[in-house]
């Protein structure tokens, strides 16, 4: 029986197009997709690989902790 995990992913739109994908609970997962759907699919594959690797190595798979995301405005002298 498969074990299901839930992870938050962060989709960062890129200037040149597409999306960079980060997974805060699995910092080793960084991927990219040309479209949002492709980015999510790439993230699913990368998460499966990262979790499988951790299991094979006897490492823990972190439980999901929802990241706190905020926007921060910073003034920089001109």
KETI-304115 format. One line per 3 residues: for each residue x, y, z of N, C-alpha, C, CB. Coordinates in steps of 0.05 Angstrom, whole numbers, padded with zeros to 5 digits, always signed. Atoms other than C-alpha are relative to their C-alpha. Glycine has a CB too. Example, Ala and Ser with C-alpha at 12.3 -4.5 7.8 and 13.67 -1.06 7.14 Angstrom:
// KETI-304115
+00018 -00024 +00000 +00246 -00090 +00156 +00018 +00024 +00000 -00020 +00001 +00025 | -00016 -00024 -00001 +00273 -00021 +00143 -00015 +00022 +00014 +00009 +00009 -00029;
//
This chain:
// KETI-304115
+00017 -00024 +00000 +00000 +00000 +00000 +00018 +00025 +00000 -00019 +00000 +00024 | -00015 -00025 +00002 +00026 +00069 -00019 -00006 +00018 +00024 -00006 +00014 -00026 | +00004 -00020 -00021 +00037 +00122 +00034 -00003 +00027 -00015 +00025 +00001 +00019;
+00004 -00026 +00012 +00010 +00190 +00016 +00011 +00022 +00018 -00030 +00005 -00005 | -00011 -00023 -00014 +00044 +00255 +00035 -00013 +00025 -00012 +00031 +00001 -00002 | +00009 -00026 +00010 +00021 +00327 +00028 +00023 +00020 +00005 -00026 +00009 +00014;
-00021 -00020 -00001 +00072 +00381 +00013 -00010 +00026 -00012 +00026 -00009 -00013 | +00005 -00026 +00012 +00065 +00455 +00000 +00022 +00005 -00021 +00001 +00023 +00022 | -00020 -00007 +00021 +00098 +00477 -00065 -00003 +00030 -00005 -00005 -00016 -00026;
+00000 -00028 +00006 +00117 +00548 -00083 +00007 +00003 -00030 +00022 +00016 +00017 | -00004 -00005 +00028 +00110 +00568 -00156 +00009 +00029 -00004 -00026 -00006 -00017 | -00011 -00027 +00004 +00154 +00628 -00174 +00000 +00005 -00030 +00028 +00003 +00012;
-00001 -00007 +00028 +00138 +00658 -00242 +00027 +00012 -00007 -00023 +00021 -00007 | -00026 -00009 +00009 +00201 +00671 -00282 -00003 +00021 -00022 +00017 -00024 -00010 | +00001 -00022 +00020 +00216 +00733 -00324 -00001 -00011 -00029 +00024 +00018 +00003;
-00002 +00012 +00027 +00232 +00689 -00385 -00023 -00018 -00006 +00026 -00015 -00003 | +00023 +00017 +00003 +00168 +00650 -00374 +00004 -00025 +00016 -00004 -00008 -00030 | -00001 +00024 -00015 +00151 +00587 -00337 +00001 +00005 +00030 +00024 -00016 -00008;
+00001 -00002 -00029 +00154 +00572 -00263 +00022 -00016 +00013 -00027 -00010 +00010 | -00019 +00014 -00018 +00209 +00554 -00214 -00017 -00011 +00023 +00024 +00019 +00010 | +00016 +00013 -00022 +00182 +00505 -00162 +00019 -00007 +00023 -00015 -00025 -00010;
-00014 +00006 -00025 +00207 +00500 -00090 -00019 -00015 +00018 +00011 +00026 +00013 | +00015 +00015 -00020 +00184 +00453 -00035 +00013 +00005 +00027 -00001 -00031 -00007 | -00013 -00007 -00025 +00198 +00484 +00033 +00007 -00023 +00019 -00018 +00019 +00015;
-00005 +00023 -00018 +00194 +00418 +00071 +00022 -00018 -00011 -00025 -00016 +00005 | -00021 +00016 +00013 +00242 +00385 +00021 +00019 +00019 -00015 -00012 -00022 -00019 | -00016 -00020 +00013 +00296 +00437 +00006 +00016 -00010 -00024 +00019 +00012 +00020;
-00014 +00011 +00022 +00330 +00389 -00042 -00016 +00000 -00026 +00009 -00028 +00006 | +00017 +00000 +00023 +00271 +00395 -00089 -00003 +00028 -00011 -00029 -00011 +00007 | +00002 -00025 +00015 +00278 +00451 -00139 -00004 -00009 -00029 +00026 +00019 +00003;
+00005 +00009 +00027 +00248 +00442 -00208 -00013 +00023 -00015 -00018 -00025 -00001 | +00010 -00021 +00017 +00218 +00481 -00266 -00020 -00012 -00020 +00023 +00013 -00016 | +00018 +00008 +00021 +00160 +00477 -00315 -00007 +00024 -00017 -00026 -00012 +00012;
+00006 -00022 +00019 +00143 +00518 -00376 -00028 +00011 +00005 +00003 -00010 -00029 | +00027 -00009 -00007 +00070 +00521 -00354 -00005 -00008 +00029 -00021 -00013 -00019 | +00006 +00007 -00028 +00037 +00517 -00286 -00006 -00030 +00002 -00024 +00016 +00009;
+00006 +00028 -00001 +00011 +00447 -00301 +00026 -00017 -00002 -00019 -00008 -00023 | -00026 +00014 +00003 +00080 +00424 -00324 +00017 +00003 +00026 +00016 +00010 -00024 | -00016 -00005 -00024 +00112 +00455 -00262 -00010 -00018 +00023 -00002 +00029 +00008;
+00011 +00017 -00021 +00064 +00418 -00216 +00007 -00029 -00005 -00031 +00004 +00001 | -00007 +00028 +00007 +00076 +00352 -00253 +00030 -00005 +00006 -00006 -00006 -00029 | -00029 +00003 -00006 +00152 +00363 -00247 +00004 -00001 +00030 +00016 +00023 -00013;
-00003 +00001 -00029 +00144 +00377 -00173 -00009 -00027 +00011 -00017 +00023 +00012 | +00009 +00027 -00009 +00105 +00312 -00163 +00022 -00021 -00004 -00026 -00008 -00015 | -00021 +00020 +00006 +00160 +00272 -00197 +00024 +00005 +00019 +00009 +00003 -00029;
-00023 -00006 -00017 +00215 +00308 -00158 -00005 -00008 +00029 +00007 +00030 -00002 | +00007 +00007 -00027 +00179 +00298 -00092 +00001 -00030 +00004 -00028 +00010 +00008 | -00001 +00030 -00002 +00170 +00223 -00106 +00029 -00009 +00002 -00014 -00013 -00025;
-00029 +00007 +00000 +00245 +00218 -00121 +00013 +00006 +00027 +00015 +00013 -00022 | -00012 -00008 -00025 +00265 +00257 -00059 -00010 -00017 +00024 -00006 +00030 +00006 | +00011 +00017 -00022 +00219 +00218 -00012 +00011 -00028 -00002 -00031 +00000 -00001;
-00011 +00027 +00004 +00241 +00152 -00043 +00029 -00002 +00008 -00003 -00008 -00029 | -00028 +00000 -00008 +00314 +00170 -00034 +00003 +00001 +00030 +00014 +00024 -00013 | -00002 -00002 -00029 +00303 +00190 +00038 -00007 -00026 +00013 -00019 +00023 +00011;
+00008 +00026 -00011 +00267 +00125 +00052 +00022 -00021 -00004 -00027 -00010 -00013 | -00022 +00019 +00006 +00322 +00084 +00018 +00024 +00004 +00018 +00008 +00002 -00029 | -00023 -00006 -00017 +00375 +00119 +00060 -00006 -00001 +00029 +00010 +00028 -00007;
+00008 +00002 -00028 +00336 +00111 +00124 -00004 +00028 +00013 +00021 -00015 +00016 | +00004 -00028 -00010 +00327 +00187 +00130 -00030 +00004 +00005 +00011 +00021 -00020 | +00028 -00006 -00006 +00263 +00216 +00158 -00012 +00016 -00023 -00003 +00015 +00026;
+00015 -00017 +00018 +00211 +00245 +00112 -00015 +00020 +00017 -00021 -00017 -00018 | +00012 -00020 -00018 +00190 +00311 +00143 -00030 +00001 -00002 +00012 +00027 -00005 | +00029 -00005 +00001 +00118 +00322 +00162 -00004 +00028 -00010 -00014 -00005 +00028;
+00006 -00026 +00011 +00086 +00381 +00128 -00005 +00020 +00022 -00023 -00001 -00019 | +00005 -00023 -00018 +00091 +00446 +00167 -00006 +00023 -00019 +00024 +00006 +00019 | +00007 -00021 +00018 +00055 +00501 +00131 +00018 +00024 +00003 -00030 +00008 +00003;
-00017 -00023 -00003 +00104 +00556 +00116 -00016 +00025 +00003 +00019 +00002 -00025 | +00013 -00026 -00002 +00086 +00626 +00135 +00012 +00018 -00021 +00004 +00012 +00029 | -00009 -00017 +00023 +00091 +00669 +00073 -00010 +00028 +00005 -00009 -00012 -00027;
+00007 -00028 -00003 +00092 +00744 +00078 +00014 +00016 -00022 +00008 +00011 +00028 | -00013 -00019 +00018 +00108 +00801 +00031 +00014 +00021 +00018 -00019 +00013 -00020 | -00015 -00019 -00015 +00162 +00847 +00057 +00010 +00022 -00019 +00025 -00014 +00015;
-00009 -00023 +00017 +00174 +00916 +00027 +00024 +00012 +00013 -00023 +00022 -00003 | -00026 -00010 -00010 +00245 +00941 +00035 +00008 +00024 -00016 +00022 -00022 +00000 | -00010 -00023 +00014 +00268 +01011 +00018 +00031 -00001 -00001 -00009 +00026 +00015;
-00029 +00001 +00004 +00338 +01014 -00011 +00008 +00028 -00010 +00009 -00022 -00021 | -00009 -00027 +00008 +00374 +01082 -00016 +00008 -00001 -00029 +00022 +00010 +00017 | -00007 -00002 +00028 +00382 +01104 -00088 +00028 +00010 -00004 -00019 +00019 -00015;
//
